[in-house]
Amino acid sequence: MTEQSKSARIGGAGSGRRRKPPAPRSRRTAILVSGAVAVLVLGGAGLGYVYVKLDGNIKGVDINAQLGNDRPDDVDDGSMDILVLGSDSRAGDNGAYGKDEGGARSDTAMVVHVYEGHKKASVVSVPRDTLVDRPSCTDGRGGTVAGEQRAMFNTAYEAGGPACAVKTVESMSGIRMDHYIEVDFTGFKKLIDELGGVEITTTTAIKDDKSHLDLRPGTHTLDGEQSLGLVRTRKSVGDGSDLGRIQLQQAFMKAFIDQVKDVGVLGNPTKLLGLADAATKAITPDSELDSVQELMGFAKGLSGIGAQNVHMITLPVEYDPRDLNRVIPLEAQSRQVWTALKNDRPIPASATRDAATGKADGVVR
């Protein structure tokens, strides 16, 4: 079956691959991949008059053209897999968060698996310090990047851009990524401000000089700058590793999902437009999601998923005996994770047993 015929059978533009017809739109919108997509599902036909403006905000990247056919099989079983990256580029407005050294790495990486029926999902966070065998990649400019053993996971993006990051994840997991979405620092911050902040509860004080976050124990409504500080905080939580930061990111993501489903924008066109404008500026999606219409179809297909239906884990890893500042996948447990998702099954609890955690569980809830 050709890609064109598959798209027509599943439901047209924005449906992508491996997808059943999207669930009816719900006010309990819960988007797993980024705030950018979440607000688009709320707009409906009322956003038609600003489609041109919003479309102009979206810059896509053609992952499929860069990767070609050297990829895992495209299995049409109703599930969907998305690689979500948070880029640590310091270019442009992001320069406020560090020196621009001419490159970027994937500061945050999540593999989102949406199960058949699109009522529940699993999210696997991949620590940026994970040592992997990075495959050879194209660099997006017609050149190639040599593969490397024991390369840090986040160097894949730096070496070959989004396509290399996707290829590295597909090599690790054996699962084809249906979509790619990248979120940048400044866009993330502006989106949270447009949303009105995100409420979280801290069980211990968090004070991090590098991320400029200073929170006492208790309930807080974080603005965009504070939210960015939370998901970047590392040294002041748990054991100071990237694993602890992932715990904060996952807790924030669940709080964000709940916030989006509760925000009342359907009756407020001005707020809706502000959110949609910030959302479409915040992301770089793959070329199958690089229009408002396609993002709307994508988001509607996820609208039946709430935070309570999202299972989040960190890829099972251990500290590298040769370098305790790095982690390496636990082979057997990681295989359990990827096998479960490949077969559209829940991740077994045994997969994360005995894995390093970063010791930051429960700091944010």
C-alpha positions in Angstrom: 0.0 0.0 0.0 1.4 3.4 -0.9 1.8 6.2 1.6 -0.9 8.2 -0.3 -3.4 5.4 -0.2 -2.7 4.8 3.5 -3.3 8.5 4.3 -6.6 8.5 2.4 -7.8 5.3 4.1 -6.9 6.6 7.6 -8.5 10.0 7.3 -6.6 12.5 5.1 -4.3 15.3 6.0 -2.8 15.4 9.4 -3.6 11.8 10.1 -0.2 10.4 9.3 0.6 6.7 9.5 -0.5 3.9 11.8 -3.6 5.8 12.8 -7.3 5.1 13.2 -9.9 7.8 12.7 -9.4 10.4 15.5 -11.6 10.4 18.5 -14.3 13.1 18.9 -12.9 16.4 20.2 -13.1 16.7 23.9 -12.7 19.6 26.3 -10.6 17.3 28.4 -7.8 17.8 25.9 -4.5 16.2 27.0 -1.6 16.4 24.7 1.5 14.4 25.5 4.0 15.8 23.2 4.1 19.5 23.8 2.0 22.5 24.8 2.4 23.7 21.2 0.0 21.0 19.9 -2.3 21.1 22.9 -3.8 24.5 22.1 -4.4 23.8 18.4 -7.1 21.1 19.1 -9.2 23.7 21.0 -9.6 26.0 18.1 -11.9 24.2 15.7 -13.3 26.0 12.7 -13.2 29.3 14.4 -9.5 29.6 13.7 -10.0 29.5 9.9 -9.5 33.2 9.4 -6.0 33.1 11.0 -4.8 29.9 9.4 -2.5 31.8 7.0 -0.9 33.7 9.9 -0.4 30.5 12.0 0.8 28.4 9.0 3.5 31.1 8.5 4.8 30.4 12.0 5.4 26.7 11.4 8.7 25.5 9.9 8.8 21.8 9.3 11.7 19.4 8.6 11.4 16.5 6.1 12.7 13.6 8.2 11.4 10.9 5.8 13.4 12.4 2.8 16.6 12.5 4.9 16.3 9.0 6.3 15.1 7.2 3.2 14.2 3.5 3.4 16.9 2.4 6.0 14.4 2.4 8.8 12.3 -0.1 10.9 9.1 -1.3 9.3 6.2 1.0 9.2 3.7 -1.2 11.0 0.0 -0.2 10.6 -1.5 -1.4 13.9 -3.4 1.7 15.0 -0.6 2.9 17.4 1.7 5.9 16.9 5.2 6.8 18.0 6.5 10.3 18.3 10.0 11.6 19.2 9.8 14.8 21.1 13.0 16.8 21.6 13.7 19.9 23.6 16.6 21.7 21.9 19.3 23.5 24.0 20.3 25.8 21.1 21.6 29.1 22.4 20.9 30.9 19.1 18.7 34.0 19.0 16.5 34.7 22.0 17.8 31.5 23.6 21.2 33.1 24.1 19.9 34.3 27.5 20.4 30.7 28.7 24.1 30.3 27.7 26.7 31.1 25.1 25.9 30.3 21.4 28.7 27.9 20.3 27.2 27.3 16.9 25.4 24.0 17.6 22.7 22.5 19.7 22.0 19.2 21.5 18.8 17.5 22.6 18.4 18.7 26.1 15.2 16.7 26.6 14.1 13.6 24.7 10.9 11.6 25.0 9.5 8.7 23.0 5.7 8.9 23.2 3.9 5.8 22.3 0.1 6.2 21.8 -1.7 2.9 22.0 -4.3 1.6 19.6 -7.5 3.4 20.2 -5.6 6.6 21.3 -7.0 6.4 24.9 -3.7 5.9 26.7 0.0 6.4 26.2 3.5 5.5 27.5 6.3 8.0 27.6 10.0 6.9 27.7 12.5 9.6 28.6 15.9 9.0 27.2 18.7 10.6 29.4 20.8 13.0 27.4 24.0 11.5 29.0 23.2 8.0 27.9 26.1 6.3 26.0 24.8 4.7 22.8 26.2 3.4 19.5 25.2 6.3 17.2 24.6 5.2 13.6 26.0 7.0 10.6 23.6 9.8 9.5 23.0 12.4 6.9 23.7 15.9 8.1 20.7 17.6 6.5 22.9 19.3 3.9 23.7 16.4 1.7 26.7 15.2 3.7 27.1 12.3 6.0 28.2 12.0 9.7 30.1 8.9 10.7 28.7 6.6 13.4 30.3 6.5 16.8 30.4 4.0 19.7 29.8 5.2 23.2 28.6 8.5 22.0 26.4 10.6 24.3 22.8 10.4 23.1 22.3 14.1 22.8 25.2 14.4 20.4 23.1 12.8 17.6 21.2 16.1 17.2 24.4 18.1 17.3 26.1 15.9 14.7 23.2 15.5 12.2 20.2 17.4 13.3 16.6 16.1 13.8 17.0 13.2 11.3 20.1 11.9 13.1 18.3 12.0 16.4 15.4 10.1 14.9 17.7 7.5 13.4 19.5 7.1 16.7 16.2 6.4 18.5 15.1 4.0 15.8 18.4 2.2 16.0 18.1 1.9 19.8 14.5 0.8 19.9 13.8 -1.0 16.6 10.6 1.2 16.4 9.9 3.5 13.5 9.0 7.1 14.7 5.8 8.3 13.0 6.4 11.9 13.9 9.0 14.3 15.3 8.4 17.5 17.3 11.0 19.9 18.6 10.4 22.6 21.2 12.8 25.4 21.9 13.5 27.3 25.1 12.0 30.7 24.3 8.9 29.2 22.6 8.2 27.0 25.6 8.5 29.9 28.0 6.1 32.1 26.0 3.6 29.3 25.6 3.4 28.8 29.4 2.9 32.6 29.9 0.1 32.6 27.4 -1.5 29.6 29.2 -1.4 31.6 32.5 1.2 29.4 34.2 1.2 25.8 35.4 0.5 24.8 39.0 2.8 22.4 40.7 3.5 21.4 44.3 7.0 21.0 45.7 7.7 18.7 48.6 11.1 20.1 49.3 12.9 23.4 48.6 14.4 23.8 45.1 17.2 26.4 44.8 19.3 26.1 41.6 21.7 28.9 40.7 22.2 27.7 37.2 18.5 27.5 36.3 17.7 30.5 38.5 14.9 28.6 40.3 14.1 29.3 43.9 11.0 27.6 45.3 10.0 26.8 48.9 8.0 23.7 49.7 4.4 24.2 48.7 2.1 24.9 45.8 3.2 27.3 43.1 1.9 28.6 39.8 5.0 28.8 37.7 5.3 31.4 34.9 7.2 30.6 31.7 10.6 31.5 33.1 10.1 29.5 36.3 8.7 26.5 34.3 11.8 26.6 32.1 13.9 26.8 35.2 12.2 23.7 36.6 12.6 21.5 33.6 16.3 22.6 33.4 17.1 22.1 37.1 19.7 19.4 37.7 22.3 20.0 40.4 20.0 20.8 43.2 17.7 17.8 43.1 18.3 14.1 43.9 21.8 13.0 43.1 22.4 16.0 40.8 22.3 13.8 37.7 20.2 14.2 34.5 18.0 11.4 35.9 16.8 13.7 38.6 16.0 16.4 36.1 13.9 13.9 34.1 11.8 13.2 37.3 11.0 17.0 37.4 10.2 17.1 33.7 7.8 14.2 33.9 6.0 15.6 36.9 5.8 19.0 35.2 4.4 17.4 32.0 1.6 15.7 33.9 0.7 19.0 35.6 0.8 20.7 32.3 -1.6 18.2 30.7 -4.1 18.8 33.5 -3.7 22.6 33.2 -4.5 22.5 29.4 -7.6 20.4 29.8 -8.9 22.8 32.5 -8.2 26.1 30.8 -11.3 27.9 29.5 -10.3 29.2 26.1 -13.2 28.1 23.9 -15.2 31.2 24.9 -12.2 33.5 24.7 -11.0 34.0 21.1 -8.3 36.5 22.1 -6.7 34.0 24.5 -7.1 31.2 22.0 -5.3 33.2 19.3 -2.5 34.1 21.7 -2.0 30.5 22.6 -2.2 29.2 19.1 0.3 31.9 17.9 2.7 31.0 20.7 2.2 27.3 20.1 3.0 27.4 16.4 6.1 29.5 17.0 7.4 27.1 19.7 7.7 24.0 17.6 9.6 22.5 14.7 7.6 19.4 13.5 8.2 16.9 10.8 6.9 17.8 7.4 3.7 15.8 7.9 2.7 18.1 10.7 3.9 21.5 9.3 0.5 23.1 8.8 -2.3 24.1 11.2 -4.7 21.7 9.5 -2.3 18.7 10.0 -1.6 19.7 13.6 -5.3 20.0 14.3 -5.9 16.5 12.9 -3.0 15.2 14.9 -4.1 16.8 18.2 -7.7 15.7 17.8 -6.5 12.1 17.6 -4.9 12.6 21.1 -7.8 14.4 22.7 -9.1 11.4 24.6 -5.9 11.0 26.7 -5.8 12.4 30.2 -2.9 12.6 32.6 -4.2 9.6 34.4 -3.8 7.5 31.2 -0.2 8.4 30.7 2.5 6.1 32.0 5.9 7.8 32.2 9.2 6.1 32.8 12.9 6.7 32.2 14.8 4.4 29.9 16.3 1.8 32.3 20.0 2.7 32.8 22.8 2.4 35.2 25.8 4.6 35.9 28.7 3.8 33.6 31.4 2.1 35.6 34.0 3.8 33.4 32.6 7.3 33.8 30.0 7.9 36.6 28.9 11.2 34.9 27.4 9.0 32.1 24.8 6.3 32.1 24.4 3.1 29.9 21.2 1.2 29.1 20.4 -1.9 31.1 20.3 -4.2 28.1 17.7 -6.7 29.3 15.4 -4.2 30.8 15.6 -1.8 27.9 14.8 -4.6 25.5 11.6 -5.2 27.6 10.6 -1.6 27.2 11.1 -1.4 23.4 9.6 -4.9 22.9 6.4 -3.9 24.8 5.9 -0.7 22.8 6.7 -2.4 19.5 3.9 -4.9 20.2 1.6 -2.1 21.5 1.7 -3.6 25.0 2.1 -1.9 28.5 5.6 -1.6 29.8 6.0 -4.2 32.5 7.0 -3.0 36.0 10.0 -5.4 35.9 11.6 -3.3 33.2 12.4 -0.4 35.5 13.3 -2.5 38.6 16.9 -1.9 39.8 17.4 1.0 37.3 19.1 4.2 38.4 16.5 6.9 39.2 18.4 10.1 40.1 16.7 10.0 43.6 14.4 12.9 42.9 11.1 11.0 43.0 8.4 13.0 44.8 10.2 16.4 44.7 7.4 17.7 42.5 3.8 16.4 42.4 
